[in-house]
Amino acid sequence: LLRKRKAEMPGKPNYLSVPSALKELEKIELIRQPNGNYKLDHAVTAIQKVILGAFGLDEKWIKAQARQIGKDIQNAAMPEEQKDDDEDAENEEY
């Protein structure tokens, strides 16, 4: 897919090789905000958009996935907190 996209573009962009594309896409990361929500650390760059476009993906897809992953992380952490509270309640004497 990257090769096909590279052939369509004028010139030969170096960022459409597999190692370069992976390095560029690894820069897309989530950060945790003080309120516990997760969001993209930086905006999706033009180069990242071109690489994602080679796979039929776009910035909206990345943002939707980031939101979903953030929700999954919050939900995964929540039962542990509730579990700890339940264990504390079992050990309490009334």
Biopython code that builds the backbone (N, CA, C, O; Angstrom):
import numpy as np
from Bio.PDB.StructureBuilder import StructureBuilder

atoms = [
    (1, "LEU", "N", (0.815, -1.195, 0.000)),
    (1, "LEU", "CA", (0.000, 0.000, 0.000)),
    (1, "LEU", "C", (0.860, 1.261, 0.000)),
    (1, "LEU", "O", (0.556, 2.235, -0.689)),
    (2, "LEU", "N", (1.928, 1.228, 0.777)),
    (2, "LEU", "CA", (2.808, 2.398, 0.811)),
    (2, "LEU", "C", (3.484, 2.603, -0.534)),
    (2, "LEU", "O", (3.652, 3.734, -0.990)),
    (3, "ARG", "N", (3.870, 1.497, -1.165)),
    (3, "ARG", "CA", (4.537, 1.591, -2.462)),
    (3, "ARG", "C", (3.600, 2.195, -3.510)),
    (3, "ARG", "O", (4.008, 3.018, -4.330)),
    (4, "LYS", "N", (2.334, 1.767, -3.463)),
    (4, "LYS", "CA", (1.340, 2.287, -4.411)),
    (4, "LYS", "C", (1.153, 3.787, -4.194)),
    (4, "LYS", "O", (1.113, 4.562, -5.150)),
    (5, "ARG", "N", (1.039, 4.182, -2.938)),
    (5, "ARG", "CA", (0.852, 5.599, -2.609)),
    (5, "ARG", "C", (2.078, 6.419, -3.029)),
    (5, "ARG", "O", (1.947, 7.541, -3.518)),
    (6, "LYS", "N", (3.264, 5.845, -2.832)),
    (6, "LYS", "CA", (4.506, 6.525, -3.190)),
    (6, "LYS", "C", (4.581, 6.746, -4.695)),
    (6, "LYS", "O", (5.071, 7.781, -5.147)),
    (7, "ALA", "N", (4.098, 5.776, -5.477)),
    (7, "ALA", "CA", (4.118, 5.892, -6.934)),
    (7, "ALA", "C", (3.172, 6.983, -7.418)),
    (7, "ALA", "O", (3.430, 7.620, -8.439)),
    (8, "GLU", "N", (2.078, 7.203, -6.689)),
    (8, "GLU", "CA", (1.090, 8.210, -7.076)),
    (8, "GLU", "C", (1.577, 9.631, -6.800)),
    (8, "GLU", "O", (1.102, 10.579, -7.426)),
    (9, "MET", "N", (2.512, 9.787, -5.877)),
    (9, "MET", "CA", (2.943, 11.118, -5.458)),
    (9, "MET", "C", (4.070, 11.637, -6.343)),
    (9, "MET", "O", (4.901, 10.867, -6.825)),
    (10, "PRO", "N", (4.087, 12.951, -6.550)),
    (10, "PRO", "CA", (5.212, 13.531, -7.295)),
    (10, "PRO", "C", (6.476, 13.473, -6.435)),
    (10, "PRO", "O", (6.421, 13.709, -5.228)),
    (11, "GLY", "N", (7.590, 13.164, -7.045)),
    (11, "GLY", "CA", (8.832, 13.027, -6.279)),
    (11, "GLY", "C", (8.835, 11.708, -5.535)),
    (11, "GLY", "O", (7.942, 10.881, -5.718)),
    (12, "LYS", "N", (9.826, 11.512, -4.706)),
    (12, "LYS", "CA", (9.915, 10.282, -3.916)),
    (12, "LYS", "C", (10.054, 10.641, -2.441)),
    (12, "LYS", "O", (11.165, 10.822, -1.944)),
    (13, "PRO", "N", (8.936, 10.742, -1.748)),
    (13, "PRO", "CA", (9.021, 11.081, -0.323)),
    (13, "PRO", "C", (9.664, 9.945, 0.477)),
    (13, "PRO", "O", (9.277, 8.785, 0.342)),
    (14, "ASN", "N", (10.635, 10.287, 1.301)),
    (14, "ASN", "CA", (11.349, 9.295, 2.105)),
    (14, "ASN", "C", (10.490, 8.703, 3.218)),
    (14, "ASN", "O", (10.769, 7.601, 3.691)),
    (15, "TYR", "N", (9.462, 9.412, 3.635)),
    (15, "TYR", "CA", (8.662, 8.958, 4.763)),
    (15, "TYR", "C", (7.684, 7.846, 4.396)),
    (15, "TYR", "O", (6.958, 7.366, 5.266)),
    (16, "LEU", "N", (7.645, 7.422, 3.129)),
    (16, "LEU", "CA", (6.755, 6.332, 2.756)),
    (16, "LEU", "C", (7.467, 4.984, 2.693)),
    (16, "LEU", "O", (6.917, 4.030, 2.142)),
    (17, "SER", "N", (8.663, 4.883, 3.238)),
    (17, "SER", "CA", (9.274, 3.568, 3.413)),
    (17, "SER", "C", (8.709, 2.989, 4.714)),
    (17, "SER", "O", (8.277, 3.737, 5.592)),
    (18, "VAL", "N", (8.713, 1.686, 4.836)),
    (18, "VAL", "CA", (8.104, 1.058, 6.009)),
    (18, "VAL", "C", (8.760, 1.515, 7.318)),
    (18, "VAL", "O", (8.038, 1.898, 8.239)),
    (19, "PRO", "N", (10.083, 1.492, 7.442)),
    (19, "PRO", "CA", (10.673, 1.945, 8.713)),
    (19, "PRO", "C", (10.352, 3.406, 9.037)),
    (19, "PRO", "O", (10.070, 3.744, 10.187)),
    (20, "SER", "N", (10.395, 4.261, 8.026)),
    (20, "SER", "CA", (10.100, 5.681, 8.258)),
    (20, "SER", "C", (8.638, 5.885, 8.627)),
    (20, "SER", "O", (8.319, 6.692, 9.500)),
    (21, "ALA", "N", (7.753, 5.153, 7.961)),
    (21, "ALA", "CA", (6.326, 5.273, 8.260)),
    (21, "ALA", "C", (6.038, 4.819, 9.686)),
    (21, "ALA", "O", (5.266, 5.460, 10.400)),
    (22, "LEU", "N", (6.655, 3.715, 10.103)),
    (22, "LEU", "CA", (6.446, 3.240, 11.473)),
    (22, "LEU", "C", (6.956, 4.242, 12.502)),
    (22, "LEU", "O", (6.293, 4.492, 13.508)),
    (23, "LYS", "N", (8.124, 4.811, 12.255)),
    (23, "LYS", "CA", (8.665, 5.811, 13.177)),
    (23, "LYS", "C", (7.741, 7.018, 13.272)),
    (23, "LYS", "O", (7.524, 7.567, 14.352)),
    (24, "GLU", "N", (7.201, 7.420, 12.130)),
    (24, "GLU", "CA", (6.317, 8.589, 12.108)),
    (24, "GLU", "C", (5.006, 8.296, 12.843)),
    (24, "GLU", "O", (4.505, 9.145, 13.580)),
    (25, "LEU", "N", (4.454, 7.101, 12.644)),
    (25, "LEU", "CA", (3.183, 6.762, 13.284)),
    (25, "LEU", "C", (3.347, 6.481, 14.775)),
    (25, "LEU", "O", (2.387, 6.612, 15.535)),
    (26, "GLU", "N", (4.545, 6.098, 15.204)),
    (26, "GLU", "CA", (4.788, 5.897, 16.636)),
    (26, "GLU", "C", (4.708, 7.199, 17.417)),
    (26, "GLU", "O", (4.576, 7.180, 18.640)),
    (27, "LYS", "N", (4.784, 8.302, 16.738)),
    (27, "LYS", "CA", (4.715, 9.608, 17.400)),
    (27, "LYS", "C", (3.290, 9.955, 17.825)),
    (27, "LYS", "O", (3.086, 10.892, 18.598)),
    (28, "ILE", "N", (2.312, 9.214, 17.331)),
    (28, "ILE", "CA", (0.923, 9.436, 17.737)),
    (28, "ILE", "C", (0.748, 8.760, 19.094)),
    (28, "ILE", "O", (0.817, 7.535, 19.197)),
    (29, "GLU", "N", (0.523, 9.558, 20.126)),
    (29, "GLU", "CA", (0.395, 8.991, 21.460)),
    (29, "GLU", "C", (-0.650, 9.735, 22.271)),
    (29, "GLU", "O", (-0.988, 10.884, 21.988)),
    (30, "LEU", "N", (-1.151, 9.048, 23.287)),
    (30, "LEU", "CA", (-2.145, 9.613, 24.191)),
    (30, "LEU", "C", (-1.459, 10.068, 25.472)),
    (30, "LEU", "O", (-0.466, 9.486, 25.907)),
    (31, "ILE", "N", (-2.011, 11.120, 26.063)),
    (31, "ILE", "CA", (-1.541, 11.557, 27.376)),
    (31, "ILE", "C", (-2.744, 11.616, 28.313)),
    (31, "ILE", "O", (-3.880, 11.818, 27.885)),
    (32, "ARG", "N", (-2.467, 11.436, 29.583)),
    (32, "ARG", "CA", (-3.523, 11.499, 30.588)),
    (32, "ARG", "C", (-3.601, 12.911, 31.134)),
    (32, "ARG", "O", (-2.593, 13.488, 31.542)),
    (33, "GLN", "N", (-4.798, 13.457, 31.137)),
    (33, "GLN", "CA", (-5.019, 14.792, 31.677)),
    (33, "GLN", "C", (-5.272, 14.690, 33.181)),
    (33, "GLN", "O", (-5.576, 13.609, 33.685)),
    (34, "PRO", "N", (-5.150, 15.801, 33.894)),
    (34, "PRO", "CA", (-5.361, 15.765, 35.348)),
    (34, "PRO", "C", (-6.742, 15.246, 35.766)),
    (34, "PRO", "O", (-6.885, 14.673, 36.846)),
    (35, "ASN", "N", (-7.750, 15.442, 34.924)),
    (35, "ASN", "CA", (-9.090, 14.972, 35.275)),
    (35, "ASN", "C", (-9.291, 13.488, 34.975)),
    (35, "ASN", "O", (-10.383, 12.961, 35.187)),
    (36, "GLY", "N", (-8.254, 12.808, 34.486)),
    (36, "GLY", "CA", (-8.344, 11.373, 34.233)),
    (36, "GLY", "C", (-8.679, 11.005, 32.807)),
    (36, "GLY", "O", (-8.627, 9.829, 32.446)),
    (37, "ASN", "N", (-9.022, 11.986, 31.985)),
    (37, "ASN", "CA", (-9.314, 11.711, 30.582)),
    (37, "ASN", "C", (-8.025, 11.588, 29.792)),
    (37, "ASN", "O", (-6.988, 12.123, 30.186)),
    (38, "TYR", "N", (-8.097, 10.883, 28.681)),
    (38, "TYR", "CA", (-6.949, 10.741, 27.792)),
    (38, "TYR", "C", (-7.232, 11.471, 26.494)),
    (38, "TYR", "O", (-8.367, 11.500, 26.020)),
    (39, "LYS", "N", (-6.176, 12.070, 25.912)),
    (39, "LYS", "CA", (-6.331, 12.741, 24.627)),
    (39, "LYS", "C", (-5.026, 12.631, 23.855)),
    (39, "LYS", "O", (-3.987, 12.275, 24.412)),
    (40, "LEU", "N", (-5.094, 12.943, 22.559)),
    (40, "LEU", "CA", (-3.892, 12.918, 21.736)),
    (40, "LEU", "C", (-2.905, 13.957, 22.244)),
    (40, "LEU", "O", (-3.285, 15.078, 22.582)),
    (41, "ASP", "N", (-1.642, 13.578, 22.294)),
    (41, "ASP", "CA", (-0.603, 14.488, 22.777)),
    (41, "ASP", "C", (-0.403, 15.645, 21.810)),
    (41, "ASP", "O", (-0.253, 16.789, 22.239)),
    (42, "HIS", "N", (-0.398, 15.361, 20.507)),
    (42, "HIS", "CA", (-0.203, 16.377, 19.481)),
    (42, "HIS", "C", (-1.229, 16.158, 18.377)),
    (42, "HIS", "O", (-1.836, 15.091, 18.283)),
    (43, "ALA", "N", (-1.416, 17.168, 17.550)),
    (43, "ALA", "CA", (-2.286, 17.024, 16.386)),
    (43, "ALA", "C", (-1.628, 16.066, 15.391)),
    (43, "ALA", "O", (-0.407, 15.911, 15.379)),
    (44, "VAL", "N", (-2.442, 15.435, 14.569)),
    (44, "VAL", "CA", (-1.924, 14.542, 13.532)),
    (44, "VAL", "C", (-1.275, 15.411, 12.457)),
    (44, "VAL", "O", (-1.901, 16.337, 11.941)),
    (45, "THR", "N", (-0.019, 15.111, 12.120)),
    (45, "THR", "CA", (0.723, 15.931, 11.162)),
    (45, "THR", "C", (0.332, 15.586, 9.733)),
    (45, "THR", "O", (-0.323, 14.574, 9.483)),
    (46, "ALA", "N", (0.740, 16.437, 8.802)),
    (46, "ALA", "CA", (0.443, 16.214, 7.385)),
    (46, "ALA", "C", (1.087, 14.916, 6.896)),
    (46, "ALA", "O", (0.474, 14.174, 6.129)),
    (47, "ILE", "N", (2.300, 14.640, 7.328)),
    (47, "ILE", "CA", (2.982, 13.404, 6.921)),
    (47, "ILE", "C", (2.224, 12.190, 7.454)),
    (47, "ILE", "O", (2.048, 11.205, 6.737)),
    (48, "GLN", "N", (1.777, 12.254, 8.703)),
    (48, "GLN", "CA", (1.012, 11.156, 9.280)),
    (48, "GLN", "C", (-0.301, 10.961, 8.529)),
    (48, "GLN", "O", (-0.742, 9.827, 8.339)),
    (49, "LYS", "N", (-0.927, 12.052, 8.102)),
    (49, "LYS", "CA", (-2.169, 11.954, 7.334)),
    (49, "LYS", "C", (-1.937, 11.252, 6.008)),
    (49, "LYS", "O", (-2.766, 10.446, 5.584)),
    (50, "VAL", "N", (-0.814, 11.546, 5.341)),
    (50, "VAL", "CA", (-0.495, 10.891, 4.065)),
    (50, "VAL", "C", (-0.295, 9.396, 4.286)),
    (50, "VAL", "O", (-0.806, 8.577, 3.522)),
    (51, "ILE", "N", (0.445, 9.043, 5.322)),
    (51, "ILE", "CA", (0.699, 7.627, 5.615)),
    (51, "ILE", "C", (-0.606, 6.914, 5.952)),
    (51, "ILE", "O", (-0.857, 5.817, 5.453)),
    (52, "LEU", "N", (-1.430, 7.519, 6.784)),
    (52, "LEU", "CA", (-2.718, 6.922, 7.136)),
    (52, "LEU", "C", (-3.615, 6.789, 5.913)),
    (52, "LEU", "O", (-4.345, 5.807, 5.774)),
    (53, "GLY", "N", (-3.559, 7.788, 5.019)),
    (53, "GLY", "CA", (-4.353, 7.747, 3.800)),
    (53, "GLY", "C", (-3.996, 6.565, 2.916)),
    (53, "GLY", "O", (-4.851, 6.058, 2.189)),
    (54, "ALA", "N", (-2.749, 6.119, 2.965)),
    (54, "ALA", "CA", (-2.334, 4.953, 2.184)),
    (54, "ALA", "C", (-3.066, 3.696, 2.643)),
    (54, "ALA", "O", (-3.211, 2.746, 1.873)),
    (55, "PHE", "N", (-3.522, 3.685, 3.879)),
    (55, "PHE", "CA", (-4.247, 2.538, 4.419)),
    (55, "PHE", "C", (-5.753, 2.786, 4.498)),
    (55, "PHE", "O", (-6.487, 1.984, 5.075)),
    (56, "GLY", "N", (-6.206, 3.885, 3.925)),
    (56, "GLY", "CA", (-7.630, 4.198, 3.932)),
    (56, "GLY", "C", (-8.115, 4.769, 5.254)),
    (56, "GLY", "O", (-9.312, 4.729, 5.539)),
    (57, "LEU", "N", (-7.218, 5.294, 6.055)),
    (57, "LEU", "CA", (-7.576, 5.880, 7.343)),
    (57, "LEU", "C", (-7.395, 7.382, 7.282)),
    (57, "LEU", "O", (-6.698, 7.899, 6.408)),
    (58, "ASP", "N", (-8.029, 8.084, 8.217)),
    (58, "ASP", "CA", (-7.878, 9.536, 8.255)),
    (58, "ASP", "C", (-7.792, 10.020, 9.700)),
    (58, "ASP", "O", (-7.818, 9.229, 10.643)),
    (59, "GLU", "N", (-7.689, 11.334, 9.847)),
    (59, "GLU", "CA", (-7.533, 11.936, 11.170)),
    (59, "GLU", "C", (-8.750, 11.657, 12.056)),
    (59, "GLU", "O", (-8.601, 11.451, 13.260)),
    (60, "LYS", "N", (-9.937, 11.648, 11.478)),
    (60, "LYS", "CA", (-11.148, 11.381, 12.259)),
    (60, "LYS", "C", (-11.101, 9.983, 12.867)),
    (60, "LYS", "O", (-11.513, 9.779, 14.009)),
    (61, "TRP", "N", (-10.595, 9.019, 12.093)),
    (61, "TRP", "CA", (-10.493, 7.648, 12.581)),
    (61, "TRP", "C", (-9.533, 7.585, 13.765)),
    (61, "TRP", "O", (-9.807, 6.918, 14.763)),
    (62, "ILE", "N", (-8.401, 8.289, 13.646)),
    (62, "ILE", "CA", (-7.407, 8.307, 14.727)),
    (62, "ILE", "C", (-8.017, 8.913, 15.991)),
    (62, "ILE", "O", (-7.834, 8.383, 17.086)),
    (63, "LYS", "N", (-8.735, 10.013, 15.841)),
    (63, "LYS", "CA", (-9.348, 10.661, 17.006)),
    (63, "LYS", "C", (-10.401, 9.759, 17.645)),
    (63, "LYS", "O", (-10.493, 9.684, 18.870)),
    (64, "ALA", "N", (-11.196, 9.075, 16.821)),
    (64, "ALA", "CA", (-12.208, 8.165, 17.349)),
    (64, "ALA", "C", (-11.549, 7.004, 18.100)),
    (64, "ALA", "O", (-12.016, 6.610, 19.168)),
    (65, "GLN", "N", (-10.476, 6.463, 17.546)),
    (65, "GLN", "CA", (-9.757, 5.378, 18.209)),
    (65, "GLN", "C", (-9.135, 5.862, 19.519)),
    (65, "GLN", "O", (-9.138, 5.137, 20.515)),
    (66, "ALA", "N", (-8.611, 7.068, 19.519)),
    (66, "ALA", "CA", (-8.010, 7.629, 20.733)),
    (66, "ALA", "C", (-9.067, 7.772, 21.827)),
    (66, "ALA", "O", (-8.813, 7.451, 22.988)),
    (67, "ARG", "N", (-10.253, 8.255, 21.453)),
    (67, "ARG", "CA", (-11.338, 8.385, 22.430)),
    (67, "ARG", "C", (-11.711, 7.018, 23.000)),
    (67, "ARG", "O", (-11.880, 6.865, 24.210)),
    (68, "GLN", "N", (-11.838, 6.024, 22.113)),
    (68, "GLN", "CA", (-12.231, 4.689, 22.543)),
    (68, "GLN", "C", (-11.172, 4.060, 23.447)),
    (68, "GLN", "O", (-11.506, 3.443, 24.459)),
    (69, "ILE", "N", (-9.914, 4.212, 23.091)),
    (69, "ILE", "CA", (-8.833, 3.669, 23.915)),
    (69, "ILE", "C", (-8.819, 4.358, 25.278)),
    (69, "ILE", "O", (-8.617, 3.702, 26.300)),
    (70, "GLY", "N", (-9.029, 5.670, 25.300)),
    (70, "GLY", "CA", (-9.093, 6.401, 26.564)),
    (70, "GLY", "C", (-10.212, 5.888, 27.455)),
    (70, "GLY", "O", (-10.026, 5.723, 28.660)),
    (71, "LYS", "N", (-11.375, 5.637, 26.863)),
    (71, "LYS", "CA", (-12.502, 5.097, 27.631)),
    (71, "LYS", "C", (-12.182, 3.700, 28.145)),
    (71, "LYS", "O", (-12.495, 3.370, 29.289)),
    (72, "ASP", "N", (-11.556, 2.876, 27.298)),
    (72, "ASP", "CA", (-11.192, 1.521, 27.710)),
    (72, "ASP", "C", (-10.211, 1.544, 28.879)),
    (72, "ASP", "O", (-10.329, 0.748, 29.810)),
    (73, "ILE", "N", (-9.250, 2.452, 28.828)),
    (73, "ILE", "CA", (-8.269, 2.557, 29.912)),
    (73, "ILE", "C", (-8.962, 2.985, 31.203)),
    (73, "ILE", "O", (-8.685, 2.438, 32.271)),
    (74, "GLN", "N", (-9.860, 3.958, 31.106)),
    (74, "GLN", "CA", (-10.573, 4.419, 32.302)),
    (74, "GLN", "C", (-11.433, 3.300, 32.875)),
    (74, "GLN", "O", (-11.465, 3.106, 34.091)),
    (75, "ASN", "N", (-12.131, 2.562, 32.012)),
    (75, "ASN", "CA", (-12.987, 1.476, 32.479)),
    (75, "ASN", "C", (-12.173, 0.336, 33.067)),
    (75, "ASN", "O", (-12.619, -0.321, 34.008)),
    (76, "ALA", "N", (-10.990, 0.092, 32.527)),
    (76, "ALA", "CA", (-10.138, -0.970, 33.060)),
    (76, "ALA", "C", (-9.610, -0.595, 34.438)),
    (76, "ALA", "O", (-9.443, -1.468, 35.291)),
    (77, "ALA", "N", (-9.350, 0.662, 34.666)),
    (77, "ALA", "CA", (-8.830, 1.109, 35.956)),
    (77, "ALA", "C", (-9.935, 1.203, 37.002)),
    (77, "ALA", "O", (-9.671, 1.024, 38.191)),
    (78, "MET", "N", (-11.146, 1.474, 36.589)),
    (78, "MET", "CA", (-12.244, 1.688, 37.521)),
    (78, "MET", "C", (-12.576, 0.443, 38.346)),
    (78, "MET", "O", (-12.718, 0.568, 39.562)),
    (79, "PRO", "N", (-12.707, -0.743, 37.764)),
    (79, "PRO", "CA", (-13.039, -1.903, 38.600)),
    (79, "PRO", "C", (-11.999, -2.181, 39.681)),
    (79, "PRO", "O", (-12.362, -2.655, 40.758)),
    (80, "GLU", "N", (-10.734, -1.907, 39.435)),
    (80, "GLU", "CA", (-9.711, -2.111, 40.455)),
    (80, "GLU", "C", (-9.970, -1.215, 41.655)),
    (80, "GLU", "O", (-9.842, -1.651, 42.799)),
    (81, "GLU", "N", (-10.333, 0.031, 41.398)),
    (81, "GLU", "CA", (-10.621, 0.953, 42.490)),
    (81, "GLU", "C", (-11.842, 0.480, 43.266)),
    (81, "GLU", "O", (-11.851, 0.518, 44.497)),
    (82, "GLN", "N", (-12.872, 0.035, 42.551)),
    (82, "GLN", "CA", (-14.069, -0.461, 43.213)),
    (82, "GLN", "C", (-13.761, -1.743, 43.977)),
    (82, "GLN", "O", (-14.290, -1.966, 45.065)),
    (83, "LYS", "N", (-12.905, -2.581, 43.404)),
    (83, "LYS", "CA", (-12.528, -3.831, 44.039)),
    (83, "LYS", "C", (-11.815, -3.560, 45.365)),
    (83, "LYS", "O", (-12.089, -4.221, 46.366)),
    (84, "ASP", "N", (-10.912, -2.596, 45.369)),
    (84, "ASP", "CA", (-10.207, -2.230, 46.594)),
    (84, "ASP", "C", (-11.183, -1.725, 47.651)),
    (84, "ASP", "O", (-11.040, -2.048, 48.831)),
    (85, "ASP", "N", (-12.167, -0.942, 47.241)),
    (85, "ASP", "CA", (-13.164, -0.429, 48.172)),
    (85, "ASP", "C", (-13.982, -1.572, 48.759)),
    (85, "ASP", "O", (-14.292, -1.562, 49.951)),
    (86, "ASP", "N", (-14.336, -2.560, 47.934)),
    (86, "ASP", "CA", (-15.119, -3.702, 48.402)),
    (86, "ASP", "C", (-14.317, -4.538, 49.399)),
    (86, "ASP", "O", (-14.871, -5.004, 50.395)),
    (87, "GLU", "N", (-13.029, -4.734, 49.146)),
    (87, "GLU", "CA", (-12.192, -5.500, 50.060)),
    (87, "GLU", "C", (-12.068, -4.786, 51.395)),
    (87, "GLU", "O", (-12.080, -5.432, 52.443)),
    (88, "ASP", "N", (-11.950, -3.479, 51.376)),
    (88, "ASP", "CA", (-11.872, -2.712, 52.613)),
    (88, "ASP", "C", (-13.163, -2.850, 53.408)),
    (88, "ASP", "O", (-13.133, -2.926, 54.636)),
    (89, "ALA", "N", (-14.286, -2.883, 52.720)),
    (89, "ALA", "CA", (-15.576, -2.991, 53.386)),
    (89, "ALA", "C", (-15.726, -4.358, 54.052)),
    (89, "ALA", "O", (-16.344, -4.458, 55.112)),
    (90, "GLU", "N", (-15.169, -5.418, 53.445)),
    (90, "GLU", "CA", (-15.268, -6.754, 54.027)),
    (90, "GLU", "C", (-14.475, -6.856, 55.325)),
    (90, "GLU", "O", (-14.863, -7.599, 56.226)),
    (91, "ASN", "N", (-13.388, -6.133, 55.432)),
    (91, "ASN", "CA", (-12.520, -6.216, 56.599)),
    (91, "ASN", "C", (-12.981, -5.330, 57.749)),
    (91, "ASN", "O", (-12.465, -5.438, 58.862)),
    (92, "GLU", "N", (-13.930, -4.471, 57.492)),
    (92, "GLU", "CA", (-14.401, -3.565, 58.536)),
    (92, "GLU", "C", (-15.316, -4.309, 59.505)),
    (92, "GLU", "O", (-16.089, -5.183, 59.112)),
    (93, "GLU", "N", (-15.210, -3.948, 60.754)),
    (93, "GLU", "CA", (-16.097, -4.523, 61.759)),
    (93, "GLU", "C", (-17.099, -3.462, 62.176)),
    (93, "GLU", "O", (-16.766, -2.286, 62.323)),
    (94, "TYR", "N", (-18.323, -3.904, 62.361)),
    (94, "TYR", "CA", (-19.375, -2.960, 62.750)),
    (94, "TYR", "C", (-19.801, -3.189, 64.157)),
    (94, "TYR", "O", (-20.679, -2.488, 64.659)),
]
sb = StructureBuilder()
sb.init_structure("model")
sb.init_model(0)
sb.init_chain("A")
sb.init_seg("    ")
for serial, (resi, resn, name, xyz) in enumerate(atoms, 1):
    if name == "N":
        sb.init_residue(resn, " ", resi, " ")
    sb.init_atom(name, np.array(xyz, "f"), 0.0, 1.0, " ", f" {name:<3s}", serial, name[0])
structure = sb.get_structure()
